Amino acid sequence: MDRRVRASQKRRRLTAAAARVLHEQGVERTTLADIAREADVPVGNVYYYFKTKDELVRAALAEHGARLDELTGELDRSAEPRDRLKGLVAAWMDQRETAARHGCPTGTLAVELDKRTDGTLDAEAGAVIRRLLDWAAAQFRTWGVPDPDGHALTLVSAYQGMSLLANALRDPDVMTREGNRLLSWLDALHPGDG
């Protein structure tokens, strides 16, 4: 294997590790050594790829965005927009244990980063959430439901709320109960409903 491929794989491992560790521990509690340990690389190598913790946070947000794109890409294979939205809710419910332990990966980072006054990373976290809102609105629009942006906001707000409560209460069943409520809501919507 050539050097460039190894370097690319190492950077990828560091990025994935950053996404996991920052989600589990938060930005302030996470050290570069934590991420190096999770990625199974020497801590000195982290500095070769990422000069600052903020660069790692930015890479983690890009990782969350890539995971969102992967999920929505898979969901886009469904013929019906209602099925795509229901698939999204099912994916959230599948992550109930993680949500109960750590909350929503992007949402928790957005909240934590908003409290900092030294950068624009909170806006980058918001951009990932905006992509989810835009994708959901496109599904409602294709489906013919009026106020697609409002329905998307309701859906994503419900997800953020159920993730927050599941985490605060350490109760994964919150995700299941509220996810089922969202599925019923989607089943009850019809084109032309307001």
PyMOL commands that place a pseudoatom at each C-alpha (Angstrom):
pseudoatom trace, name=CA, resn=MET, resi=1, chain=A, elem=C, hetatm=0, pos=[0.000, 0.000, 0.000]
pseudoatom trace, name=CA, resn=ASP, resi=2, chain=A, elem=C, hetatm=0, pos=[1.450, 3.356, -0.954]
pseudoatom trace, name=CA, resn=ARG, resi=3, chain=A, elem=C, hetatm=0, pos=[2.069, 6.207, 1.455]
pseudoatom trace, name=CA, resn=ARG, resi=4, chain=A, elem=C, hetatm=0, pos=[-0.785, 8.392, 0.176]
pseudoatom trace, name=CA, resn=VAL, resi=5, chain=A, elem=C, hetatm=0, pos=[-3.350, 5.638, 0.672]
pseudoatom trace, name=CA, resn=ARG, resi=6, chain=A, elem=C, hetatm=0, pos=[-2.102, 4.986, 4.228]
pseudoatom trace, name=CA, resn=ALA, resi=7, chain=A, elem=C, hetatm=0, pos=[-2.198, 8.709, 4.991]
pseudoatom trace, name=CA, resn=SER, resi=8, chain=A, elem=C, hetatm=0, pos=[-5.730, 8.975, 3.625]
pseudoatom trace, name=CA, resn=GLN, resi=9, chain=A, elem=C, hetatm=0, pos=[-6.846, 5.984, 5.706]
pseudoatom trace, name=CA, resn=LYS, resi=10, chain=A, elem=C, hetatm=0, pos=[-5.249, 7.440, 8.826]
pseudoatom trace, name=CA, resn=ARG, resi=11, chain=A, elem=C, hetatm=0, pos=[-6.952, 10.803, 8.275]
pseudoatom trace, name=CA, resn=ARG, resi=12, chain=A, elem=C, hetatm=0, pos=[-10.267, 8.983, 7.738]
pseudoatom trace, name=CA, resn=ARG, resi=13, chain=A, elem=C, hetatm=0, pos=[-9.798, 7.023, 10.995]
pseudoatom trace, name=CA, resn=LEU, resi=14, chain=A, elem=C, hetatm=0, pos=[-9.028, 10.235, 12.858]
pseudoatom trace, name=CA, resn=THR, resi=15, chain=A, elem=C, hetatm=0, pos=[-12.107, 11.950, 11.416]
pseudoatom trace, name=CA, resn=ALA, resi=16, chain=A, elem=C, hetatm=0, pos=[-14.406, 9.046, 12.322]
pseudoatom trace, name=CA, resn=ALA, resi=17, chain=A, elem=C, hetatm=0, pos=[-12.856, 8.854, 15.789]
pseudoatom trace, name=CA, resn=ALA, resi=18, chain=A, elem=C, hetatm=0, pos=[-13.326, 12.593, 16.267]
pseudoatom trace, name=CA, resn=ALA, resi=19, chain=A, elem=C, hetatm=0, pos=[-17.006, 12.302, 15.352]
pseudoatom trace, name=CA, resn=ARG, resi=20, chain=A, elem=C, hetatm=0, pos=[-17.514, 9.477, 17.880]
pseudoatom trace, name=CA, resn=VAL, resi=21, chain=A, elem=C, hetatm=0, pos=[-15.497, 10.920, 20.752]
pseudoatom trace, name=CA, resn=LEU, resi=22, chain=A, elem=C, hetatm=0, pos=[-16.812, 14.471, 20.403]
pseudoatom trace, name=CA, resn=HIS, resi=23, chain=A, elem=C, hetatm=0, pos=[-20.359, 13.106, 20.388]
pseudoatom trace, name=CA, resn=GLU, resi=24, chain=A, elem=C, hetatm=0, pos=[-19.733, 10.981, 23.462]
pseudoatom trace, name=CA, resn=GLN, resi=25, chain=A, elem=C, hetatm=0, pos=[-17.640, 13.432, 25.509]
pseudoatom trace, name=CA, resn=GLY, resi=26, chain=A, elem=C, hetatm=0, pos=[-18.340, 16.878, 24.090]
pseudoatom trace, name=CA, resn=VAL, resi=27, chain=A, elem=C, hetatm=0, pos=[-15.863, 19.366, 22.711]
pseudoatom trace, name=CA, resn=GLU, resi=28, chain=A, elem=C, hetatm=0, pos=[-14.530, 20.757, 25.958]
pseudoatom trace, name=CA, resn=ARG, resi=29, chain=A, elem=C, hetatm=0, pos=[-13.866, 17.386, 27.609]
pseudoatom trace, name=CA, resn=THR, resi=30, chain=A, elem=C, hetatm=0, pos=[-12.250, 15.821, 24.540]
pseudoatom trace, name=CA, resn=THR, resi=31, chain=A, elem=C, hetatm=0, pos=[-8.500, 15.975, 24.047]
pseudoatom trace, name=CA, resn=LEU, resi=32, chain=A, elem=C, hetatm=0, pos=[-6.497, 15.257, 20.936]
pseudoatom trace, name=CA, resn=ALA, resi=33, chain=A, elem=C, hetatm=0, pos=[-5.048, 12.291, 22.833]
pseudoatom trace, name=CA, resn=ASP, resi=34, chain=A, elem=C, hetatm=0, pos=[-8.582, 10.882, 23.300]
pseudoatom trace, name=CA, resn=ILE, resi=35, chain=A, elem=C, hetatm=0, pos=[-9.143, 11.024, 19.562]
pseudoatom trace, name=CA, resn=ALA, resi=36, chain=A, elem=C, hetatm=0, pos=[-5.716, 9.526, 18.780]
pseudoatom trace, name=CA, resn=ARG, resi=37, chain=A, elem=C, hetatm=0, pos=[-6.409, 6.653, 21.171]
pseudoatom trace, name=CA, resn=GLU, resi=38, chain=A, elem=C, hetatm=0, pos=[-9.834, 5.998, 19.593]
pseudoatom trace, name=CA, resn=ALA, resi=39, chain=A, elem=C, hetatm=0, pos=[-8.291, 6.075, 16.093]
pseudoatom trace, name=CA, resn=ASP, resi=40, chain=A, elem=C, hetatm=0, pos=[-5.381, 3.886, 17.219]
pseudoatom trace, name=CA, resn=VAL, resi=41, chain=A, elem=C, hetatm=0, pos=[-2.738, 6.329, 15.989]
pseudoatom trace, name=CA, resn=PRO, resi=42, chain=A, elem=C, hetatm=0, pos=[0.109, 8.019, 17.877]
pseudoatom trace, name=CA, resn=VAL, resi=43, chain=A, elem=C, hetatm=0, pos=[-0.979, 11.379, 19.287]
pseudoatom trace, name=CA, resn=GLY, resi=44, chain=A, elem=C, hetatm=0, pos=[1.775, 13.144, 17.361]
pseudoatom trace, name=CA, resn=ASN, resi=45, chain=A, elem=C, hetatm=0, pos=[0.141, 12.028, 14.120]
pseudoatom trace, name=CA, resn=VAL, resi=46, chain=A, elem=C, hetatm=0, pos=[-3.009, 13.949, 14.971]
pseudoatom trace, name=CA, resn=TYR, resi=47, chain=A, elem=C, hetatm=0, pos=[-1.071, 17.222, 14.654]
pseudoatom trace, name=CA, resn=TYR, resi=48, chain=A, elem=C, hetatm=0, pos=[0.133, 16.214, 11.203]
pseudoatom trace, name=CA, resn=TYR, resi=49, chain=A, elem=C, hetatm=0, pos=[-3.459, 16.021, 9.941]
pseudoatom trace, name=CA, resn=PHE, resi=50, chain=A, elem=C, hetatm=0, pos=[-5.220, 18.512, 12.222]
pseudoatom trace, name=CA, resn=LYS, resi=51, chain=A, elem=C, hetatm=0, pos=[-3.396, 21.497, 13.708]
pseudoatom trace, name=CA, resn=THR, resi=52, chain=A, elem=C, hetatm=0, pos=[-6.109, 22.408, 16.223]
pseudoatom trace, name=CA, resn=LYS, resi=53, chain=A, elem=C, hetatm=0, pos=[-9.044, 20.874, 18.028]
pseudoatom trace, name=CA, resn=ASP, resi=54, chain=A, elem=C, hetatm=0, pos=[-11.334, 23.156, 16.007]
pseudoatom trace, name=CA, resn=GLU, resi=55, chain=A, elem=C, hetatm=0, pos=[-10.051, 21.523, 12.820]
pseudoatom trace, name=CA, resn=LEU, resi=56, chain=A, elem=C, hetatm=0, pos=[-11.017, 18.164, 14.308]
pseudoatom trace, name=CA, resn=VAL, resi=57, chain=A, elem=C, hetatm=0, pos=[-14.456, 19.496, 15.269]
pseudoatom trace, name=CA, resn=ARG, resi=58, chain=A, elem=C, hetatm=0, pos=[-14.887, 20.754, 11.706]
pseudoatom trace, name=CA, resn=ALA, resi=59, chain=A, elem=C, hetatm=0, pos=[-13.869, 17.303, 10.402]
pseudoatom trace, name=CA, resn=ALA, resi=60, chain=A, elem=C, hetatm=0, pos=[-16.345, 15.647, 12.803]
pseudoatom trace, name=CA, resn=LEU, resi=61, chain=A, elem=C, hetatm=0, pos=[-19.130, 17.904, 11.529]
pseudoatom trace, name=CA, resn=ALA, resi=62, chain=A, elem=C, hetatm=0, pos=[-18.184, 16.970, 7.968]
pseudoatom trace, name=CA, resn=GLU, resi=63, chain=A, elem=C, hetatm=0, pos=[-18.400, 13.317, 9.040]
pseudoatom trace, name=CA, resn=HIS, resi=64, chain=A, elem=C, hetatm=0, pos=[-21.894, 13.885, 10.461]
pseudoatom trace, name=CA, resn=GLY, resi=65, chain=A, elem=C, hetatm=0, pos=[-22.853, 15.573, 7.192]
pseudoatom trace, name=CA, resn=ALA, resi=66, chain=A, elem=C, hetatm=0, pos=[-21.475, 12.651, 5.200]
pseudoatom trace, name=CA, resn=ARG, resi=67, chain=A, elem=C, hetatm=0, pos=[-23.473, 10.193, 7.327]
pseudoatom trace, name=CA, resn=LEU, resi=68, chain=A, elem=C, hetatm=0, pos=[-26.600, 12.271, 6.761]
pseudoatom trace, name=CA, resn=ASP, resi=69, chain=A, elem=C, hetatm=0, pos=[-25.947, 12.279, 3.010]
pseudoatom trace, name=CA, resn=GLU, resi=70, chain=A, elem=C, hetatm=0, pos=[-25.431, 8.514, 3.079]
pseudoatom trace, name=CA, resn=LEU, resi=71, chain=A, elem=C, hetatm=0, pos=[-28.683, 7.979, 4.973]
pseudoatom trace, name=CA, resn=THR, resi=72, chain=A, elem=C, hetatm=0, pos=[-30.742, 10.299, 2.780]
pseudoatom trace, name=CA, resn=GLY, resi=73, chain=A, elem=C, hetatm=0, pos=[-29.162, 8.741, -0.307]
pseudoatom trace, name=CA, resn=GLU, resi=74, chain=A, elem=C, hetatm=0, pos=[-30.333, 5.319, 0.856]
pseudoatom trace, name=CA, resn=LEU, resi=75, chain=A, elem=C, hetatm=0, pos=[-33.784, 6.687, 1.692]
pseudoatom trace, name=CA, resn=ASP, resi=76, chain=A, elem=C, hetatm=0, pos=[-34.042, 8.334, -1.731]
pseudoatom trace, name=CA, resn=ARG, resi=77, chain=A, elem=C, hetatm=0, pos=[-34.187, 4.842, -3.239]
pseudoatom trace, name=CA, resn=SER, resi=78, chain=A, elem=C, hetatm=0, pos=[-37.749, 4.513, -1.920]
pseudoatom trace, name=CA, resn=ALA, resi=79, chain=A, elem=C, hetatm=0, pos=[-40.305, 5.497, -4.534]
pseudoatom trace, name=CA, resn=GLU, resi=80, chain=A, elem=C, hetatm=0, pos=[-42.649, 7.401, -2.228]
pseudoatom trace, name=CA, resn=PRO, resi=81, chain=A, elem=C, hetatm=0, pos=[-41.733, 10.497, -0.205]
pseudoatom trace, name=CA, resn=ARG, resi=82, chain=A, elem=C, hetatm=0, pos=[-43.861, 9.295, 2.746]
pseudoatom trace, name=CA, resn=ASP, resi=83, chain=A, elem=C, hetatm=0, pos=[-41.809, 6.073, 2.799]
pseudoatom trace, name=CA, resn=ARG, resi=84, chain=A, elem=C, hetatm=0, pos=[-38.589, 8.117, 2.740]
pseudoatom trace, name=CA, resn=LEU, resi=85, chain=A, elem=C, hetatm=0, pos=[-39.738, 10.180, 5.714]
pseudoatom trace, name=CA, resn=LYS, resi=86, chain=A, elem=C, hetatm=0, pos=[-40.890, 7.095, 7.578]
pseudoatom trace, name=CA, resn=GLY, resi=87, chain=A, elem=C, hetatm=0, pos=[-37.507, 5.508, 6.849]
pseudoatom trace, name=CA, resn=LEU, resi=88, chain=A, elem=C, hetatm=0, pos=[-35.837, 8.554, 8.384]
pseudoatom trace, name=CA, resn=VAL, resi=89, chain=A, elem=C, hetatm=0, pos=[-37.916, 8.197, 11.549]
pseudoatom trace, name=CA, resn=ALA, resi=90, chain=A, elem=C, hetatm=0, pos=[-37.123, 4.461, 11.658]
pseudoatom trace, name=CA, resn=ALA, resi=91, chain=A, elem=C, hetatm=0, pos=[-33.394, 5.266, 11.391]
pseudoatom trace, name=CA, resn=TRP, resi=92, chain=A, elem=C, hetatm=0, pos=[-33.733, 7.661, 14.329]
pseudoatom trace, name=CA, resn=MET, resi=93, chain=A, elem=C, hetatm=0, pos=[-35.516, 4.979, 16.332]
pseudoatom trace, name=CA, resn=ASP, resi=94, chain=A, elem=C, hetatm=0, pos=[-32.746, 2.489, 15.484]
pseudoatom trace, name=CA, resn=GLN, resi=95, chain=A, elem=C, hetatm=0, pos=[-30.288, 4.888, 17.157]
pseudoatom trace, name=CA, resn=ARG, resi=96, chain=A, elem=C, hetatm=0, pos=[-32.316, 5.040, 20.391]
pseudoatom trace, name=CA, resn=GLU, resi=97, chain=A, elem=C, hetatm=0, pos=[-29.551, 3.590, 22.598]
pseudoatom trace, name=CA, resn=THR, resi=98, chain=A, elem=C, hetatm=0, pos=[-27.010, 6.101, 21.305]
pseudoatom trace, name=CA, resn=ALA, resi=99, chain=A, elem=C, hetatm=0, pos=[-29.500, 8.951, 21.683]
pseudoatom trace, name=CA, resn=ALA, resi=100, chain=A, elem=C, hetatm=0, pos=[-30.220, 7.906, 25.268]
pseudoatom trace, name=CA, resn=ARG, resi=101, chain=A, elem=C, hetatm=0, pos=[-26.494, 7.928, 26.081]
pseudoatom trace, name=CA, resn=HIS, resi=102, chain=A, elem=C, hetatm=0, pos=[-25.356, 10.987, 24.126]
pseudoatom trace, name=CA, resn=GLY, resi=103, chain=A, elem=C, hetatm=0, pos=[-28.225, 12.766, 22.321]
pseudoatom trace, name=CA, resn=CYS, resi=104, chain=A, elem=C, hetatm=0, pos=[-28.234, 13.690, 18.635]
pseudoatom trace, name=CA, resn=PRO, resi=105, chain=A, elem=C, hetatm=0, pos=[-24.658, 13.878, 17.304]
pseudoatom trace, name=CA, resn=THR, resi=106, chain=A, elem=C, hetatm=0, pos=[-25.109, 17.129, 15.419]
pseudoatom trace, name=CA, resn=GLY, resi=107, chain=A, elem=C, hetatm=0, pos=[-27.667, 18.683, 17.754]
pseudoatom trace, name=CA, resn=THR, resi=108, chain=A, elem=C, hetatm=0, pos=[-25.538, 18.234, 20.860]
pseudoatom trace, name=CA, resn=LEU, resi=109, chain=A, elem=C, hetatm=0, pos=[-22.495, 19.686, 19.069]
pseudoatom trace, name=CA, resn=ALA, resi=110, chain=A, elem=C, hetatm=0, pos=[-24.578, 22.633, 17.830]
pseudoatom trace, name=CA, resn=VAL, resi=111, chain=A, elem=C, hetatm=0, pos=[-25.728, 23.434, 21.364]
pseudoatom trace, name=CA, resn=GLU, resi=112, chain=A, elem=C, hetatm=0, pos=[-22.244, 23.112, 22.828]
pseudoatom trace, name=CA, resn=LEU, resi=113, chain=A, elem=C, hetatm=0, pos=[-20.590, 25.111, 20.056]
pseudoatom trace, name=CA, resn=ASP, resi=114, chain=A, elem=C, hetatm=0, pos=[-23.182, 27.876, 20.350]
pseudoatom trace, name=CA, resn=LYS, resi=115, chain=A, elem=C, hetatm=0, pos=[-21.927, 28.580, 23.872]
pseudoatom trace, name=CA, resn=ARG, resi=116, chain=A, elem=C, hetatm=0, pos=[-18.439, 29.337, 22.556]
pseudoatom trace, name=CA, resn=THR, resi=117, chain=A, elem=C, hetatm=0, pos=[-17.621, 32.836, 21.432]
pseudoatom trace, name=CA, resn=ASP, resi=118, chain=A, elem=C, hetatm=0, pos=[-14.448, 32.084, 19.511]
pseudoatom trace, name=CA, resn=GLY, resi=119, chain=A, elem=C, hetatm=0, pos=[-15.538, 30.846, 16.111]
pseudoatom trace, name=CA, resn=THR, resi=120, chain=A, elem=C, hetatm=0, pos=[-18.061, 29.873, 13.495]
pseudoatom trace, name=CA, resn=LEU, resi=121, chain=A, elem=C, hetatm=0, pos=[-18.284, 26.183, 14.225]
pseudoatom trace, name=CA, resn=ASP, resi=122, chain=A, elem=C, hetatm=0, pos=[-21.818, 26.583, 15.603]
pseudoatom trace, name=CA, resn=ALA, resi=123, chain=A, elem=C, hetatm=0, pos=[-22.910, 27.827, 12.168]
pseudoatom trace, name=CA, resn=GLU, resi=124, chain=A, elem=C, hetatm=0, pos=[-21.278, 24.780, 10.572]
pseudoatom trace, name=CA, resn=ALA, resi=125, chain=A, elem=C, hetatm=0, pos=[-23.250, 22.492, 12.903]
pseudoatom trace, name=CA, resn=GLY, resi=126, chain=A, elem=C, hetatm=0, pos=[-26.376, 24.433, 11.992]
pseudoatom trace, name=CA, resn=ALA, resi=127, chain=A, elem=C, hetatm=0, pos=[-25.608, 23.891, 8.301]
pseudoatom trace, name=CA, resn=VAL, resi=128, chain=A, elem=C, hetatm=0, pos=[-25.747, 20.109, 8.774]
pseudoatom trace, name=CA, resn=ILE, resi=129, chain=A, elem=C, hetatm=0, pos=[-29.130, 20.428, 10.484]
pseudoatom trace, name=CA, resn=ARG, resi=130, chain=A, elem=C, hetatm=0, pos=[-30.245, 22.774, 7.686]
pseudoatom trace, name=CA, resn=ARG, resi=131, chain=A, elem=C, hetatm=0, pos=[-29.412, 20.048, 5.141]
pseudoatom trace, name=CA, resn=LEU, resi=132, chain=A, elem=C, hetatm=0, pos=[-31.691, 17.654, 7.032]
pseudoatom trace, name=CA, resn=LEU, resi=133, chain=A, elem=C, hetatm=0, pos=[-34.472, 20.264, 7.108]
pseudoatom trace, name=CA, resn=ASP, resi=134, chain=A, elem=C, hetatm=0, pos=[-34.065, 20.936, 3.383]
pseudoatom trace, name=CA, resn=TRP, resi=135, chain=A, elem=C, hetatm=0, pos=[-34.153, 17.224, 2.548]
pseudoatom trace, name=CA, resn=ALA, resi=136, chain=A, elem=C, hetatm=0, pos=[-37.275, 16.671, 4.662]
pseudoatom trace, name=CA, resn=ALA, resi=137, chain=A, elem=C, hetatm=0, pos=[-38.973, 19.744, 3.123]
pseudoatom trace, name=CA, resn=ALA, resi=138, chain=A, elem=C, hetatm=0, pos=[-38.223, 18.372, -0.352]
pseudoatom trace, name=CA, resn=GLN, resi=139, chain=A, elem=C, hetatm=0, pos=[-39.966, 15.123, 0.602]
pseudoatom trace, name=CA, resn=PHE, resi=140, chain=A, elem=C, hetatm=0, pos=[-43.058, 16.949, 1.857]
pseudoatom trace, name=CA, resn=ARG, resi=141, chain=A, elem=C, hetatm=0, pos=[-43.012, 19.154, -1.261]
pseudoatom trace, name=CA, resn=THR, resi=142, chain=A, elem=C, hetatm=0, pos=[-42.807, 16.143, -3.592]
pseudoatom trace, name=CA, resn=TRP, resi=143, chain=A, elem=C, hetatm=0, pos=[-45.598, 14.495, -1.622]
pseudoatom trace, name=CA, resn=GLY, resi=144, chain=A, elem=C, hetatm=0, pos=[-47.787, 17.551, -2.168]
pseudoatom trace, name=CA, resn=VAL, resi=145, chain=A, elem=C, hetatm=0, pos=[-48.282, 18.431, 1.487]
pseudoatom trace, name=CA, resn=PRO, resi=146, chain=A, elem=C, hetatm=0, pos=[-48.844, 22.190, 1.961]
pseudoatom trace, name=CA, resn=ASP, resi=147, chain=A, elem=C, hetatm=0, pos=[-46.243, 24.121, 3.943]
pseudoatom trace, name=CA, resn=PRO, resi=148, chain=A, elem=C, hetatm=0, pos=[-43.450, 21.617, 3.335]
pseudoatom trace, name=CA, resn=ASP, resi=149, chain=A, elem=C, hetatm=0, pos=[-40.939, 23.769, 5.218]
pseudoatom trace, name=CA, resn=GLY, resi=150, chain=A, elem=C, hetatm=0, pos=[-43.227, 23.931, 8.250]
pseudoatom trace, name=CA, resn=HIS, resi=151, chain=A, elem=C, hetatm=0, pos=[-43.789, 20.180, 8.216]
pseudoatom trace, name=CA, resn=ALA, resi=152, chain=A, elem=C, hetatm=0, pos=[-40.039, 19.599, 7.922]
pseudoatom trace, name=CA, resn=LEU, resi=153, chain=A, elem=C, hetatm=0, pos=[-39.446, 21.889, 10.881]
pseudoatom trace, name=CA, resn=THR, resi=154, chain=A, elem=C, hetatm=0, pos=[-42.055, 19.989, 12.903]
pseudoatom trace, name=CA, resn=LEU, resi=155, chain=A, elem=C, hetatm=0, pos=[-40.431, 16.655, 12.034]
pseudoatom trace, name=CA, resn=VAL, resi=156, chain=A, elem=C, hetatm=0, pos=[-36.843, 17.685, 12.771]
pseudoatom trace, name=CA, resn=SER, resi=157, chain=A, elem=C, hetatm=0, pos=[-37.879, 19.577, 15.910]
pseudoatom trace, name=CA, resn=ALA, resi=158, chain=A, elem=C, hetatm=0, pos=[-39.621, 16.440, 17.140]
pseudoatom trace, name=CA, resn=TYR, resi=159, chain=A, elem=C, hetatm=0, pos=[-36.419, 14.457, 16.521]
pseudoatom trace, name=CA, resn=GLN, resi=160, chain=A, elem=C, hetatm=0, pos=[-34.265, 16.966, 18.369]
pseudoatom trace, name=CA, resn=GLY, resi=161, chain=A, elem=C, hetatm=0, pos=[-36.739, 17.015, 21.244]
pseudoatom trace, name=CA, resn=MET, resi=162, chain=A, elem=C, hetatm=0, pos=[-37.004, 13.266, 21.537]
pseudoatom trace, name=CA, resn=SER, resi=163, chain=A, elem=C, hetatm=0, pos=[-33.204, 12.916, 21.348]
pseudoatom trace, name=CA, resn=LEU, resi=164, chain=A, elem=C, hetatm=0, pos=[-32.752, 15.506, 24.067]
pseudoatom trace, name=CA, resn=LEU, resi=165, chain=A, elem=C, hetatm=0, pos=[-35.355, 13.904, 26.338]
pseudoatom trace, name=CA, resn=ALA, resi=166, chain=A, elem=C, hetatm=0, pos=[-34.070, 10.373, 25.729]
pseudoatom trace, name=CA, resn=ASN, resi=167, chain=A, elem=C, hetatm=0, pos=[-30.618, 11.617, 26.715]
pseudoatom trace, name=CA, resn=ALA, resi=168, chain=A, elem=C, hetatm=0, pos=[-31.745, 13.674, 29.711]
pseudoatom trace, name=CA, resn=LEU, resi=169, chain=A, elem=C, hetatm=0, pos=[-33.875, 10.814, 31.033]
pseudoatom trace, name=CA, resn=ARG, resi=170, chain=A, elem=C, hetatm=0, pos=[-31.415, 8.113, 29.885]
pseudoatom trace, name=CA, resn=ASP, resi=171, chain=A, elem=C, hetatm=0, pos=[-34.479, 6.364, 28.441]
pseudoatom trace, name=CA, resn=PRO, resi=172, chain=A, elem=C, hetatm=0, pos=[-34.231, 4.934, 24.905]
pseudoatom trace, name=CA, resn=ASP, resi=173, chain=A, elem=C, hetatm=0, pos=[-37.958, 4.163, 24.997]
pseudoatom trace, name=CA, resn=VAL, resi=174, chain=A, elem=C, hetatm=0, pos=[-38.592, 7.896, 24.550]
pseudoatom trace, name=CA, resn=MET, resi=175, chain=A, elem=C, hetatm=0, pos=[-37.211, 7.500, 21.017]
pseudoatom trace, name=CA, resn=THR, resi=176, chain=A, elem=C, hetatm=0, pos=[-39.457, 4.516, 20.370]
pseudoatom trace, name=CA, resn=ARG, resi=177, chain=A, elem=C, hetatm=0, pos=[-42.634, 6.114, 21.727]
pseudoatom trace, name=CA, resn=GLU, resi=178, chain=A, elem=C, hetatm=0, pos=[-42.109, 9.465, 20.032]
pseudoatom trace, name=CA, resn=GLY, resi=179, chain=A, elem=C, hetatm=0, pos=[-40.876, 7.813, 16.837]
pseudoatom trace, name=CA, resn=ASN, resi=180, chain=A, elem=C, hetatm=0, pos=[-44.087, 5.783, 16.671]
pseudoatom trace, name=CA, resn=ARG, resi=181, chain=A, elem=C, hetatm=0, pos=[-46.057, 8.994, 17.207]
pseudoatom trace, name=CA, resn=LEU, resi=182, chain=A, elem=C, hetatm=0, pos=[-44.213, 10.561, 14.259]
pseudoatom trace, name=CA, resn=LEU, resi=183, chain=A, elem=C, hetatm=0, pos=[-44.906, 7.509, 12.098]
pseudoatom trace, name=CA, resn=SER, resi=184, chain=A, elem=C, hetatm=0, pos=[-48.625, 7.782, 12.917]
pseudoatom trace, name=CA, resn=TRP, resi=185, chain=A, elem=C, hetatm=0, pos=[-48.536, 11.508, 12.120]
pseudoatom trace, name=CA, resn=LEU, resi=186, chain=A, elem=C, hetatm=0, pos=[-46.955, 10.780, 8.734]
pseudoatom trace, name=CA, resn=ASP, resi=187, chain=A, elem=C, hetatm=0, pos=[-49.541, 8.072, 8.027]
pseudoatom trace, name=CA, resn=ALA, resi=188, chain=A, elem=C, hetatm=0, pos=[-52.343, 10.539, 8.788]
pseudoatom trace, name=CA, resn=LEU, resi=189, chain=A, elem=C, hetatm=0, pos=[-50.994, 13.266, 6.454]
pseudoatom trace, name=CA, resn=HIS, resi=190, chain=A, elem=C, hetatm=0, pos=[-52.313, 13.519, 2.924]
pseudoatom trace, name=CA, resn=PRO, resi=191, chain=A, elem=C, hetatm=0, pos=[-51.597, 15.873, 0.045]
pseudoatom trace, name=CA, resn=GLY, resi=192, chain=A, elem=C, hetatm=0, pos=[-53.647, 18.981, 0.573]
pseudoatom trace, name=CA, resn=ASP, resi=193, chain=A, elem=C, hetatm=0, pos=[-53.566, 18.646, 4.401]
pseudoatom trace, name=CA, resn=GLY, resi=194, chain=A, elem=C, hetatm=0, pos=[-52.460, 21.788, 6.157]
for i in range(1, 194): cmd.bond("trace and resi %d" % i, "trace and resi %d" % (i + 1))
show_as sticks, trace
zoom trace
